[in-house]
């Protein structure tokens, strides 16, 4: 008995598992990496890549155009907001470091 949905189910499961593993490695990177900027890098790269795999798997599994469009909108906002937020946090951290070193020089 050949099931025509079996290759699609295997692909969806592989995408979901790989997305979960990528996100897991991002969490491990957040714990292990010593520098704040490396942690930002791990969080944004792995978070966006893992979410991409999971959302693609979900959109293939759903098969409905409305679900695919909703997942595409979620992915669009995730792709553009996550790196921008990490960049803004890193710039603010650099500004704090520069102002604290300037205060130390004045003393």
Beta strands, then each sheet from edge to edge (+ up, - down):
end
